Amino acid sequence: MGDDYTIRRMRRDEVEFAIDLAASEGWNPGLNDADCFYSADPEGFFIGLLGDEPVGCLSAVAYGRSFGFLGLYIVRQKFRGRGFGIRLWHEGMDYLKGRNVGLDSVVEQQETYKKSGFQLFHRSVRYQGTGSGSEIFGPGIVELSEVPFEDLERYDTLHFPEKRGRFLKAWISQPNSVALGFVGDEGLKGYGVLRPCRVGFKIGPLFAENEKIAESLFSALAGRAEKGDPVYLDVPEPNSAALKLAERYNMTKTFETARMYTKGNPGLPIRNIFGVTTFELG
């Protein structure tokens, strides 16, 4: 391999390299993902260099004291098969040592991750539909900026293993995105974010107390995309109501991953998770 291969933490500007690699793999990242992802944990992004040339990357984002998530694990095509990736992997896993670590694996890599101690929790299915260009909101839908951030963070933590306040602040306020909440008599009962991507838009997360609230949020978010623009939703397969919601809106399956953890299910209420936030950061 040679001694000129090194790994170090990324600078903020280098996260664009990782996002570009993700785009080249067909993962269709968001236009503002680099800023949002880096805000989650500036220490959690690693770059592999052969001399001065970037050859691969990995994100290993730490949340709170107990959880971490791996993503953006990519080595450029012409440098594969030379051991560069596994060294990045070990660097990320060492950083997250002691935590329950999650990842979303493509189908062909699931057995490899099992050998590294990851256990399958559920499949996630990416659905593709279209925007409706209709900005008609149902009752209870509000701009998320109207909801006190403390209330949003408290609600988000019900659906994610740890607090992620820095990421959340960036995620809901990214340029050209739409962040909506559903407010009932007892406060926030659901929220979702529509973000612009290299192709179309993705909705994620989409958290809701029940199917009716989820559909109200989904309809409002999809309505903020131009009519006919691609809209994607990543659905945890065990949430049958979420699968039915996607199919009611004539969305089609385009891709699937497997959510895996090193220490098992962190106790998330899958029935309330209608769309995961991202495959890269959990």
C-alpha contacts under 8 A as a table, 3 or more apart, distances in Angstrom:
res1	aa1	res2	aa2	distance
1	M	5	Y	7.60
1	M	82	R	6.61
1	M	83	G	7.49
2	G	5	Y	6.70
3	D	6	T	7.87
4	D	49	L	7.93
4	D	50	L	5.68
4	D	51	G	5.22
5	Y	48	G	7.00
5	Y	49	L	5.54
5	Y	50	L	4.44
5	Y	51	G	6.21
5	Y	84	F	7.75
6	T	48	G	5.78
6	T	49	L	5.25
6	T	50	L	6.57
6	T	51	G	7.54
7	I	46	F	6.69
7	I	47	I	5.64
7	I	48	G	4.52
7	I	49	L	6.20
7	I	88	L	6.94
8	R	46	F	5.63
8	R	47	I	5.71
8	R	48	G	6.85
9	R	43	E	6.63
9	R	44	G	7.26
9	R	45	F	5.58
9	R	46	F	4.41
9	R	47	I	6.12
10	M	13	D	7.86
10	M	14	E	5.67
10	M	15	V	6.55
10	M	43	E	7.96
10	M	45	F	5.41
10	M	46	F	5.31
10	M	47	I	5.78
11	R	14	E	5.29
11	R	15	V	6.94
12	R	15	V	5.56
12	R	16	E	7.90
12	R	34	A	7.87
12	R	35	D	7.83
12	R	38	Y	6.79
12	R	42	P	7.66
13	D	16	E	6.01
13	D	17	F	7.99
14	E	17	F	5.33
14	E	18	A	7.18
15	V	18	A	5.16
15	V	19	I	6.40
15	V	34	A	5.69
15	V	38	Y	7.46
15	V	45	F	7.51
16	E	19	I	4.98
16	E	20	D	6.04
16	E	34	A	5.97
17	F	20	D	5.13
17	F	21	L	6.24
18	A	21	L	5.07
18	A	22	A	6.24
18	A	56	G	7.79
18	A	57	C	6.06
18	A	58	L	7.81
18	A	72	L	6.61
18	A	74	I	7.86
19	I	22	A	4.98
19	I	23	A	6.27
19	I	29	P	6.61
19	I	33	D	7.45
19	I	34	A	6.68
19	I	72	L	7.78
20	D	23	A	4.99
20	D	24	S	6.26
21	L	24	S	5.00
21	L	25	E	6.38
21	L	74	I	7.03
21	L	76	R	7.41
22	A	25	E	5.12
22	A	26	G	6.62
22	A	27	W	5.49
22	A	28	N	7.08
22	A	29	P	6.68
22	A	72	L	6.69
22	A	74	I	7.49
23	A	26	G	5.12
23	A	27	W	5.34
23	A	28	N	5.19
23	A	29	P	6.03
23	A	198	R	7.74
24	S	27	W	7.46
28	N	197	C	6.28
28	N	198	R	5.58
28	N	199	V	6.37
29	P	33	D	6.73
29	P	197	C	5.58
29	P	198	R	6.17
30	G	33	D	5.05
30	G	195	R	6.58
30	G	196	P	5.66
30	G	197	C	3.81
30	G	198	R	6.17
30	G	201	F	7.83
30	G	202	K	7.81
31	L	34	A	7.89
31	L	195	R	7.95
31	L	196	P	5.93
31	L	197	C	5.07
31	L	198	R	6.21
32	N	35	D	5.81
32	N	36	C	6.47
32	N	174	Q	6.58
32	N	175	P	7.36
32	N	196	P	7.86
33	D	36	C	5.12
33	D	37	F	5.67
34	A	37	F	5.31
34	A	38	Y	6.00
35	D	38	Y	5.40
35	D	39	S	6.26
35	D	170	A	7.64
36	C	39	S	5.27
36	C	40	A	6.77
36	C	167	F	5.99
36	C	170	A	5.32
36	C	171	W	5.76
36	C	174	Q	7.70
37	F	40	A	5.40
37	F	41	D	7.39
37	F	167	F	6.85
37	F	281	L	7.36
38	Y	41	D	5.69
38	Y	42	P	5.09
38	Y	44	G	7.91
38	Y	45	F	7.66
39	S	42	P	6.09
39	S	166	R	6.03
39	S	167	F	5.49
39	S	170	A	7.12
40	A	61	V	6.98
40	A	62	A	7.97
40	A	63	Y	7.81
40	A	164	R	6.93
40	A	166	R	5.71
40	A	167	F	4.42
41	D	44	G	5.40
41	D	45	F	7.93
41	D	61	V	5.67
41	D	62	A	6.39
41	D	63	Y	7.79
42	P	45	F	6.76
43	E	61	V	7.70
44	G	59	S	5.65
44	G	60	A	4.77
44	G	61	V	4.70
44	G	62	A	6.77
44	G	92	G	7.58
44	G	95	Y	7.80
45	F	57	C	7.51
45	F	58	L	6.04
45	F	59	S	4.46
45	F	60	A	6.15
45	F	61	V	7.33
46	F	57	C	5.58
46	F	58	L	5.27
46	F	59	S	6.18
46	F	60	A	7.85
46	F	88	L	7.12
46	F	91	E	7.90
46	F	92	G	7.40
47	I	54	P	6.85
47	I	55	V	7.67
47	I	56	G	5.89
47	I	57	C	4.48
47	I	58	L	6.67
47	I	88	L	7.55
48	G	54	P	5.87
48	G	55	V	5.64
48	G	56	G	5.02
48	G	57	C	5.96
48	G	84	F	7.18
48	G	88	L	6.72
49	L	52	D	5.80
49	L	53	E	5.24
49	L	54	P	4.47
49	L	55	V	5.61
49	L	56	G	7.27
50	L	53	E	5.15
50	L	54	P	6.45
50	L	55	V	6.59
55	V	75	V	5.83
55	V	76	R	5.55
55	V	79	F	6.57
55	V	84	F	7.97
56	G	73	Y	7.59
56	G	74	I	5.48
56	G	75	V	4.02
56	G	76	R	5.89
56	G	84	F	7.45
56	G	85	G	6.86
56	G	88	L	7.87
57	C	72	L	6.50
57	C	73	Y	5.75
57	C	74	I	5.55
57	C	75	V	6.53
57	C	85	G	7.97
57	C	88	L	6.99
58	L	70	L	7.25
58	L	71	G	6.11
58	L	72	L	4.99
58	L	73	Y	4.38
58	L	74	I	6.65
58	L	88	L	6.46
58	L	89	W	7.11
58	L	92	G	7.04
59	S	69	F	7.78
59	S	70	L	5.53
59	S	71	G	5.04
59	S	72	L	5.55
59	S	73	Y	6.84
59	S	92	G	7.09
59	S	280	E	7.93
60	A	68	G	6.68
60	A	69	F	5.64
60	A	70	L	4.58
60	A	71	G	6.64
60	A	92	G	5.21
60	A	93	M	7.33
60	A	95	Y	7.30
60	A	96	L	6.92
61	V	68	G	5.43
61	V	69	F	5.31
61	V	70	L	6.54
61	V	96	L	7.81
61	V	281	L	7.10
62	A	65	R	7.62
62	A	67	F	6.18
62	A	68	G	4.38
62	A	69	F	6.74
62	A	96	L	6.55
63	Y	66	S	6.94
63	Y	67	F	5.25
63	Y	68	G	5.55
63	Y	162	E	5.89
63	Y	163	K	6.80
63	Y	164	R	6.38
64	G	67	F	6.49
64	G	162	E	5.75
64	G	163	K	6.38
64	G	164	R	7.58
65	R	99	R	7.33
66	S	98	G	7.58
66	S	99	R	4.80
66	S	100	N	6.21
66	S	162	E	7.43
67	F	96	L	7.99
67	F	99	R	5.05
67	F	100	N	4.96
67	F	101	V	5.89
67	F	102	G	7.85
67	F	161	P	6.65
67	F	162	E	6.64
68	G	96	L	6.13
68	G	99	R	6.25
68	G	100	N	6.27
68	G	101	V	4.67
68	G	102	G	6.31
69	F	101	V	5.33
69	F	102	G	4.68
69	F	103	L	5.66
69	F	280	E	7.78
69	F	281	L	5.82
69	F	282	G	6.29
70	L	73	Y	7.54
70	L	92	G	7.58
70	L	101	V	7.16
70	L	102	G	6.29
70	L	103	L	5.15
70	L	104	D	7.99
70	L	280	E	6.91
70	L	281	L	6.86
71	G	103	L	6.43
71	G	104	D	7.47
71	G	279	F	7.30
71	G	280	E	4.42
71	G	281	L	6.31
72	L	280	E	6.07
73	Y	85	G	7.69
73	Y	89	W	7.69
74	I	85	G	7.27
75	V	79	F	6.56
75	V	80	R	6.11
75	V	84	F	7.41
75	V	85	G	6.05
76	R	79	F	5.57
76	R	80	R	6.57
77	Q	80	R	5.54
79	F	82	R	6.56
79	F	84	F	7.65
80	R	83	G	7.40
80	R	84	F	7.30
80	R	85	G	7.57
81	G	84	F	7.70
82	R	85	G	7.93
83	G	86	I	5.62
83	G	87	R	6.69
84	F	87	R	5.53
84	F	88	L	6.63
85	G	88	L	5.13
85	G	89	W	6.21
86	I	89	W	4.80
86	I	90	H	6.23
87	R	90	H	5.19
87	R	91	E	6.28
88	L	91	E	5.09
88	L	92	G	6.34
89	W	92	G	5.26
89	W	93	M	6.16
90	H	93	M	5.05
90	H	94	D	5.92
91	E	94	D	5.24
91	E	95	Y	6.35
92	G	95	Y	5.12
92	G	96	L	6.44
93	M	96	L	5.11
93	M	97	K	5.91
94	D	97	K	5.00
96	L	99	R	5.85
96	L	101	V	7.18
100	N	261	Y	6.52
100	N	262	T	5.59
100	N	263	K	5.13
100	N	264	G	7.57
100	N	266	P	7.92
101	V	261	Y	5.42
101	V	262	T	5.39
101	V	263	K	7.19
102	G	118	F	7.99
102	G	259	R	7.03
102	G	260	M	5.54
102	G	261	Y	4.34
102	G	262	T	6.68
102	G	282	G	7.31
103	L	258	A	7.96
103	L	259	R	5.81
103	L	260	M	5.50
103	L	261	Y	6.65
103	L	279	F	7.50
103	L	280	E	7.52
103	L	281	L	7.93
103	L	282	G	7.03
104	D	257	T	5.72
104	D	258	A	5.25
104	D	259	R	4.53
104	D	260	M	6.31
104	D	279	F	5.62
104	D	280	E	7.24
104	D	282	G	7.71
105	S	109	Q	6.19
105	S	110	Q	5.93
105	S	113	Y	7.92
105	S	257	T	5.22
105	S	258	A	5.01
105	S	259	R	6.50
105	S	260	M	7.32
106	V	109	Q	5.69
106	V	110	Q	6.73
106	V	256	E	6.89
106	V	257	T	4.76
106	V	258	A	6.51
107	V	110	Q	5.73
107	V	256	E	7.17
107	V	257	T	5.96
107	V	258	A	6.84
108	E	111	E	7.44
109	Q	112	T	5.28
109	Q	113	Y	6.47
110	Q	113	Y	5.25
110	Q	114	K	6.29
110	Q	258	A	7.25
111	E	114	K	5.01
111	E	115	K	6.52
112	T	115	K	5.32
112	T	116	S	6.85
113	Y	116	S	5.00
113	Y	117	G	6.65
113	Y	118	F	5.53
114	K	117	G	5.16
114	K	118	F	4.65
114	K	119	Q	5.98
114	K	120	L	7.85
115	K	118	F	7.17
117	G	262	T	5.66
118	F	260	M	5.73
118	F	261	Y	5.12
118	F	262	T	4.39
118	F	263	K	7.61
119	Q	260	M	5.18
119	Q	261	Y	5.35
119	Q	262	T	6.02
119	Q	263	K	7.63
119	Q	264	G	6.46
120	L	258	A	6.65
120	L	259	R	6.22
120	L	260	M	4.48
120	L	261	Y	6.79
121	F	258	A	7.32
121	F	259	R	5.60
121	F	260	M	5.30
121	F	261	Y	7.01
121	F	264	G	7.23
121	F	265	N	6.46
122	H	236	P	6.85
122	H	237	E	6.63
122	H	238	P	6.89
122	H	258	A	5.82
122	H	259	R	5.41
122	H	260	M	7.28
123	R	236	P	6.15
123	R	237	E	5.49
123	R	238	P	7.75
123	R	256	E	6.86
123	R	257	T	5.67
123	R	258	A	4.30
123	R	259	R	5.95
124	S	234	D	6.29
124	S	235	V	5.30
124	S	236	P	4.33
124	S	237	E	5.30
124	S	256	E	5.55
124	S	257	T	5.24
124	S	258	A	5.96
124	S	259	R	6.89
125	V	234	D	5.50
125	V	235	V	5.16
125	V	236	P	6.44
125	V	237	E	6.39
125	V	253	K	6.64
125	V	254	T	7.65
125	V	255	F	6.04
125	V	256	E	4.48
125	V	257	T	6.65
126	R	232	Y	6.67
126	R	233	L	5.69
126	R	234	D	4.30
126	R	235	V	6.27
126	R	253	K	5.79
126	R	254	T	5.73
126	R	255	F	5.10
126	R	256	E	5.82
127	Y	232	Y	5.52
127	Y	233	L	5.23
127	Y	234	D	6.24
127	Y	235	V	7.48
127	Y	246	A	6.91
127	Y	251	M	5.61
127	Y	252	T	5.16
127	Y	253	K	4.50
127	Y	254	T	5.85
127	Y	255	F	7.44
128	Q	230	P	6.59
128	Q	231	V	5.68
128	Q	232	Y	4.55
128	Q	233	L	6.65
128	Q	251	M	5.06
128	Q	252	T	5.25
128	Q	253	K	6.42
128	Q	254	T	6.62
129	G	230	P	5.79
129	G	231	V	5.07
129	G	232	Y	6.24
129	G	249	Y	7.17
129	G	250	N	6.58
129	G	251	M	4.32
129	G	252	T	6.63
130	T	222	A	7.34
130	T	225	A	7.98
130	T	227	K	6.86
130	T	228	G	4.98
130	T	229	D	5.23
130	T	230	P	4.57
130	T	231	V	5.00
130	T	251	M	7.75
131	G	222	A	4.83
131	G	223	G	5.77
131	G	224	R	7.10
131	G	225	A	4.69
131	G	226	E	5.46
131	G	227	K	4.75
131	G	228	G	5.28
131	G	229	D	5.19
131	G	230	P	6.38
131	G	231	V	6.01
132	S	222	A	6.04
132	S	223	G	4.74
132	S	224	R	7.38
132	S	225	A	6.53
132	S	226	E	6.31
132	S	227	K	4.35
132	S	228	G	6.58
133	G	222	A	7.42
133	G	223	G	4.69
133	G	224	R	5.67
133	G	225	A	5.51
133	G	226	E	4.48
133	G	227	K	4.32
133	G	228	G	7.92
134	S	220	A	7.76
134	S	223	G	4.35
134	S	224	R	6.47
134	S	227	K	7.79
135	E	220	A	6.56
135	E	223	G	5.23
135	E	224	R	5.81
136	I	220	A	6.76
136	I	223	G	7.38
137	F	141	I	6.17
137	F	216	S	7.80
137	F	220	A	5.54
138	G	141	I	6.01
138	G	216	S	6.27
138	G	220	A	7.47
140	G	181	G	7.98
140	G	182	F	5.15
140	G	183	V	5.16
140	G	184	G	6.31
141	I	180	L	6.67
141	I	181	G	5.70
141	I	182	F	4.62
141	I	183	V	6.55
141	I	216	S	7.67
141	I	217	L	7.01
141	I	220	A	7.94
142	V	146	E	6.93
142	V	180	L	5.68
142	V	181	G	5.30
142	V	182	F	6.20
142	V	183	V	7.14
143	E	146	E	5.71
143	E	147	V	7.63
143	E	179	A	6.22
143	E	180	L	4.63
143	E	181	G	6.13
144	L	147	V	5.34
144	L	172	I	7.74
144	L	179	A	5.40
144	L	180	L	4.62
144	L	181	G	5.07
144	L	191	Y	7.57
145	S	148	P	7.44
145	S	149	F	7.97
145	S	179	A	7.70
147	V	151	D	6.85
147	V	152	L	6.80
147	V	181	G	7.67
147	V	188	L	7.86
148	P	151	D	5.39
148	P	152	L	6.58
149	F	152	L	4.98
149	F	153	E	6.07
150	E	153	E	5.16
150	E	154	R	6.09
151	D	154	R	5.13
151	D	155	Y	6.20
151	D	188	L	7.20
152	L	155	Y	5.13
152	L	156	D	6.00
152	L	188	L	7.32
153	E	156	D	5.00
153	E	157	T	6.09
153	E	163	K	7.11
153	E	164	R	7.68
153	E	165	G	6.46
153	E	168	L	7.68
154	R	157	T	5.31
154	R	158	L	6.82
155	Y	158	L	5.38
155	Y	159	H	7.25
155	Y	188	L	7.17
155	Y	189	K	7.94
155	Y	190	G	7.95
156	D	159	H	5.41
156	D	160	F	6.31
156	D	163	K	7.71
157	T	160	F	4.98
157	T	161	P	6.62
157	T	162	E	6.02
157	T	163	K	5.52
157	T	164	R	7.80
158	L	161	P	7.70
158	L	268	L	7.47
158	L	269	P	7.83
159	H	207	F	7.40
159	H	268	L	5.69
159	H	269	P	6.37
159	H	272	N	7.70
159	H	273	I	7.12
160	F	163	K	7.33
160	F	268	L	6.60
161	P	266	P	6.21
161	P	267	G	7.71
161	P	268	L	7.11
164	R	167	F	5.56
164	R	168	L	6.02
165	G	168	L	4.97
165	G	169	K	6.13
166	R	169	K	5.41
166	R	170	A	6.58
167	F	170	A	5.30
167	F	171	W	5.97
168	L	171	W	4.94
168	L	172	I	6.15
169	K	172	I	5.74
169	K	173	S	6.45
170	A	173	S	5.42
170	A	174	Q	5.97
171	W	174	Q	5.63
172	I	177	S	7.54
172	I	178	V	7.49
172	I	179	A	5.62
172	I	193	V	6.68
173	S	177	S	7.19
173	S	179	A	7.64
174	Q	177	S	5.88
174	Q	195	R	7.82
176	N	195	R	7.07
176	N	196	P	6.70
177	S	193	V	7.12
177	S	194	L	5.53
177	S	195	R	4.57
177	S	196	P	6.28
178	V	193	V	5.63
178	V	194	L	5.03
178	V	195	R	6.64
178	V	221	L	6.96
178	V	224	R	7.39
179	A	191	Y	7.44
179	A	192	G	5.88
179	A	193	V	4.40
179	A	194	L	6.44
179	A	221	L	7.94
180	L	191	Y	5.63
180	L	192	G	5.57
180	L	193	V	6.46
180	L	217	L	7.11
180	L	221	L	7.41
181	G	188	L	6.83
181	G	189	K	7.57
181	G	190	G	5.69
181	G	191	Y	4.10
181	G	192	G	6.50
181	G	217	L	7.30
182	F	188	L	5.84
182	F	189	K	5.50
182	F	190	G	5.06
182	F	191	Y	6.01
182	F	213	I	7.07
182	F	217	L	7.06
183	V	186	E	7.59
183	V	187	G	5.20
183	V	188	L	4.47
183	V	189	K	5.66
183	V	190	G	7.33
184	G	187	G	5.22
184	G	188	L	6.28
184	G	189	K	6.30
186	E	189	K	7.88
188	L	191	Y	7.76
189	K	208	A	5.94
189	K	209	E	5.67
189	K	213	I	7.65
190	G	206	L	7.46
190	G	207	F	5.21
190	G	208	A	3.96
190	G	209	E	6.19
190	G	213	I	6.87
190	G	214	A	7.15
190	G	217	L	7.81
191	Y	205	P	7.55
191	Y	206	L	5.94
191	Y	207	F	5.55
191	Y	208	A	6.52
191	Y	217	L	6.98
192	G	203	I	6.83
192	G	204	G	6.08
192	G	205	P	5.30
192	G	206	L	4.37
192	G	207	F	6.44
192	G	217	L	6.67
192	G	218	F	7.59
192	G	221	L	7.54
193	V	203	I	5.53
193	V	204	G	5.38
193	V	205	P	6.02
193	V	206	L	6.99
193	V	221	L	7.29
194	L	201	F	6.41
194	L	202	K	5.64
194	L	203	I	4.44
194	L	204	G	6.53
194	L	221	L	6.09
194	L	222	A	7.70
195	R	201	F	5.45
195	R	202	K	5.51
195	R	203	I	6.53
195	R	204	G	7.91
196	P	199	V	7.72
196	P	200	G	6.20
196	P	201	F	4.53
196	P	202	K	6.69
197	C	200	G	5.52
197	C	201	F	5.18
197	C	202	K	6.80
199	V	230	P	7.12
200	G	229	D	5.63
200	G	230	P	4.59
200	G	231	V	5.84
200	G	232	Y	7.90
201	F	225	A	7.36
201	F	229	D	7.64
201	F	230	P	6.26
201	F	231	V	4.83
201	F	232	Y	6.26
202	K	231	V	5.55
202	K	232	Y	4.58
202	K	233	L	6.02
203	I	206	L	6.80
203	I	218	F	7.96
203	I	221	L	7.49
203	I	231	V	7.19
203	I	232	Y	6.14
203	I	233	L	5.36
203	I	234	D	7.82
203	I	275	G	7.09
203	I	277	T	7.87
204	G	233	L	6.81
204	G	234	D	7.39
204	G	275	G	5.46
204	G	276	V	5.52
204	G	277	T	4.27
204	G	278	T	6.61
205	P	273	I	7.84
205	P	274	F	7.71
205	P	275	G	5.13
205	P	276	V	4.87
205	P	277	T	3.90
205	P	278	T	7.45
206	L	214	A	7.06
206	L	217	L	7.84
206	L	218	F	7.63
206	L	273	I	6.34
206	L	274	F	5.26
206	L	275	G	4.50
206	L	276	V	6.64
206	L	277	T	7.40
207	F	214	A	6.98
207	F	272	N	5.66
207	F	273	I	4.84
207	F	274	F	5.77
207	F	275	G	6.75
208	A	211	E	7.20
208	A	213	I	5.92
208	A	214	A	5.18
208	A	272	N	5.19
208	A	273	I	6.69
208	A	274	F	7.14
209	E	213	I	6.70
209	E	214	A	7.53
209	E	272	N	5.53
210	N	213	I	5.58
210	N	214	A	6.27
210	N	271	R	7.86
210	N	272	N	6.43
211	E	214	A	4.96
211	E	215	E	6.07
211	E	241	A	6.26
211	E	242	A	7.31
211	E	245	L	7.81
212	K	215	E	5.21
212	K	216	S	6.26
213	I	216	S	5.08
213	I	217	L	6.25
214	A	217	L	5.20
214	A	218	F	5.99
214	A	274	F	6.98
215	E	218	F	4.94
215	E	219	S	5.92
215	E	245	L	6.82
216	S	219	S	5.31
216	S	220	A	6.27
217	L	220	A	5.15
217	L	221	L	6.10
218	F	221	L	5.15
218	F	222	A	5.97
219	S	222	A	5.26
219	S	223	G	5.94
220	A	223	G	5.01
220	A	224	R	6.67
221	L	224	R	5.33
221	L	225	A	7.22
222	A	225	A	5.45
222	A	231	V	6.99
223	G	226	E	7.35
223	G	227	K	7.78
225	A	229	D	6.41
225	A	231	V	7.66
226	E	229	D	5.51
233	L	246	A	7.87
233	L	275	G	5.94
233	L	276	V	7.95
234	D	274	F	7.98
234	D	275	G	5.13
234	D	276	V	5.76
234	D	278	T	7.90
235	V	239	N	7.52
235	V	242	A	6.49
235	V	243	L	6.80
235	V	273	I	7.81
235	V	274	F	5.77
235	V	275	G	4.80
235	V	276	V	6.41
236	P	239	N	5.80
236	P	242	A	7.74
236	P	270	I	7.23
236	P	273	I	7.22
236	P	274	F	6.95
236	P	275	G	6.89
236	P	276	V	7.16
237	E	240	S	6.70
237	E	243	L	6.94
238	P	270	I	7.04
238	P	271	R	7.69
239	N	242	A	5.38
239	N	243	L	6.62
239	N	270	I	6.08
239	N	271	R	5.20
239	N	272	N	7.83
239	N	273	I	7.33
239	N	274	F	6.98
240	S	243	L	5.05
240	S	244	K	6.24
241	A	244	K	5.09
241	A	245	L	6.14
241	A	271	R	7.71
241	A	274	F	7.90
242	A	245	L	4.95
242	A	246	A	6.33
242	A	273	I	7.94
242	A	274	F	5.02
242	A	275	G	7.76
243	L	246	A	5.26
243	L	247	E	6.29
244	K	247	E	5.04
244	K	248	R	6.00
245	L	248	R	5.12
245	L	249	Y	6.59
246	A	249	Y	5.38
246	A	250	N	6.62
246	A	251	M	5.39
246	A	252	T	7.87
247	E	250	N	4.91
247	E	251	M	5.37
247	E	252	T	7.23
248	R	251	M	7.49
260	M	264	G	7.80
261	Y	264	G	5.24
261	Y	265	N	6.84
263	K	266	P	7.87
265	N	268	L	7.30
269	P	272	N	5.66
269	P	273	I	6.79
270	I	273	I	5.00
270	I	274	F	7.81
271	R	274	F	7.40
273	I	276	V	6.64
276	V	279	F	7.49
276	V	282	G	7.05
277	T	281	L	7.56
277	T	282	G	6.11
278	T	281	L	5.63
278	T	282	G	5.41
279	F	282	G	5.67
